[in-house]
């Protein structure tokens, strides 16, 4: 549901600016839409090799590389990028999926630390939103955001007991790293 609402909002913004978007930007929106809603796509005008290169960089810059590749794979073969660029794209999406799996492992470890002390938490922002995507690991995000409800101090103590340094110097939130993944508490 959230993915639909986000996309609706995105469409409203892009439709207001549709006239100022170029062919590559319009294709990026169409491919992302195709990936989110599982619809087939046939580009009215195929992209050139240089436009596909621009699309690659635009998708990477905007954090939708994996979604864009999902959309590309729904295109007829004749409208897809050349094999070299496609393999480069696939390799980068593989790295995105690995980072997602690493974050999942860090979250599992975090839950294992909190569970024995019966400390409830809520995962929100990036990771929780990813669960609403057709392929959750294709939603890019930077860190894990955790809310410990009333157990903030107990949670920090549990992390410290498990050898995890918790930085509480930021007045907005505490931070720690679990297996190298930044966690904001």
N, C-alpha and C positions, 0 to 999 in steps of 0.2 A: 504494500500500500504506500509506504513512504517513497519507494523508488518512483511510483507513479506520480505522487504529489510533487516530488523534486523535479521530475521530468516535465510535468505540466508547467511548473514555475519557470523552468529553463526554456521551454517552448514559448511561453509568453514573452520572456525577455528577448529571445532570439527572433521571434516574429516581429516584435517592435523594431528590431534592428536588422531585419532580414535584408532590406535594400542595401545596407552598408557592409554585408558579409560577402566575402569572395567565394569562389567555387569550392576551394579547399575547406573553408570554414563551414559552408553549407553541407558538404559531404561529411565532415566530422559530426555534425549534428544528426544527419540522417543515419550514419553508421551506429552512433551511440543509441539512437532511438530503436533501431533494428535489434541491437544487442539486448537492450532492456526489455523489449516487448516481444522478442522472438519472432519478428516479422521478416519476411523475405524482402529483398531490396534489389532494385535494378536501377542503376544510375542513369539519369537521362542523357548524360554525356560522360563517357569514361575519362578518368584522370590520366594525364601523361605521366611519364616516369618522374619528371621533376616535380609535378604536383603531388604525386604519391610520397616523394621524399619530404616535401613540405608538410603533408598530412602527418607523416610519421613524427616529425619534430613538434608539430602543433599538438598532437595527441599526447606525446611524452611530456611536453611542457604543462599541459592541462590535467595530467593525472588520469587520463582515460585511455591509455595505450591498450590495455587488455580489452576493454569494452569495444574499442574501435576495431581491434583484430577480430573479435567475435562477430562484429557487423561485416567485416570484409569477408569472413568465411561464409557468409550467407549470400554473397554476390556470385553471379555466374563467373566461372573460371576466367573467361575473357576480360572481365572487368577488374580482376585482382591484380595486385602489384607483381613485379617480376620476382622470380624465385629468390634472388639474393636478398632483396629488401624484405621479402616475406619471412625468410629464415632468420634474419636479424630481428625482426619484429617478434617472431615466435620465441627466440632466445631471451629477449627482454621480458616477455610475458612470463616465461618460465621463472625468471628471477623475481618477478612480482609475486608469483604464486609461492615461491620459496620463502620470501619475506613474510607473507601471510601465514604460512605454516609455522614459521619461527615465532610469530606473534601469538598464534594459537597455543603453542607449547609453553610460552611464557605465561599466558593467561591460565593455562592448566596448572602450572607450578604455583602461581599466585593463589589460585583457589585451594590447592593442596596445603598451602601455608595457613590460610585463613580458616579452613574447615575445622581443624581440631579445636580451635578456640571458639567455634560457633559464631564467627564474625561474618555478618551479611554484607554483601556489596552489590553495587549495580555497575555494570559495564555500559558505557554510553559513548556517543559520538561514533567515530570511525568503525570500530569493530562491530558494534551492535547494528549500525546502519548497513554494514556489509551483508548481514544475514538476510536482508530484504532484496538483495540482488539475485538474478538468476544463477550466477556463479559467484558466490561470496568472495572468493579469493581474487576476483577481478576488480574489487573496489579498493583503490589505493588509499592509504592513510598513514600517518607518521608514527603515532605512539598509541599506547593503550590508556584510556581514561577510565578511572575507577572512582566510584563514590562509596565511601565506607559508612554512610549514614551516621549514627551516633557513636560508632566504634572507631573513629579516626585514630585516637591515641592507642587503643588496643591493637589495631591493625598495624600501626607503625612499630609497636613493640614486638608483634609476631614476626614482622619482617626482620627486625634487628636480631631476634632470637635465632633466626635462620641464616644469619651472616649477611644480610642484605642491608647496605647502607641507605638510610632514608635521609634525603636532604630536605630540611624544613625551613630553609632560609627564605624561600619565596613566600611572600605574604598571600598569594593567591592559592597555592597548593603545594603539597610535598611531592617530591620526585624520588624515584629509585630506578634501578636497572635490574631486570631479571633476564639472565642470559643475554645481556647486551641490549635488550629492548627497553626503551624508555617507558616508564609507567608514571602517570600523573595521578596523584591521590587527592 
